[in-house]
Amino acid sequence: MRIILYIIWALFVVAALVALVQAIRETRRRDQLTAAWPKVQATVTGSIAGWTNGGGGSSRSRRFFPTYQFTDPHGTLFAGESEVSFAGKPVPGSLIEVAYNPANPNESLQVSSAPRTAMGCLIPFFAVFAVALFWFIGVFPLA
């Protein structure tokens, strides 16, 4: 029975590592993509409401994705939608920093440190959780 628990633990650890590596790669890809892009202040025009997926047994919660407008150096107005969600509804008229592709200003992304901050919190959490589960399996009384 204990071997089965260790196999399940190993599968959990592998799945968590794969998910973390994929998230880190995506964050790095996004950072490298936008590093050379010009950054401008965009004006929030509204928001699109959505929900978290409620993963990990947590309850679903309402999230808001800002929509925004910005102008390029030529004065052309462009619009976009942020991939970064907010717990509260963003106030129209507030400013957010946006990086845009100079070759195609319709391609823009909100500049945010939230993905890196989340990675910084998730990695130690999963490490401690995996060690705690490994210990628990070892001391779990099997009858």
Steps between C-alpha positions, in 0.01 A plus 500: 500500500782739588659443157176611333501818710861570399411446132209745531734746675757465220233560235386812688857630519560436129172673405581799723849527351368483144242769574759725668751459216230580245394812693861616538564451127187697411597783736853512356367493143270790576777698672741444208233591249414830667852598614574696183147631452425865583302553817222756534233599749161367390165622624260241640173516307311224678536136589390153404375288788613141538544228759794312641489129427470403866795263463650320794167467674467877547176675428459698181539875530412790274791666316516801271718545192550868412442629149716797405595754235836654418654710226823434315753779430309585180182565699315194373258357756518127577295284735579183687394262773725406789590140584564607860190469716394715794287403798318834490347670200761737351400865500447640150744784438774350718840434344684173444836438334483321166771372265409489132656345193635789287457290183135431589364733773178298511710243690545630853542356850462650844833529681466323834718322752206288619601181311855512641368570849260206474785271389710620792223397739393176332842338475574499876138407576512190277843406633384513863173327412683216319740448794209504748308242295810279473545516879130435560506189282793368704327548836145417389385192694394225263293227655 
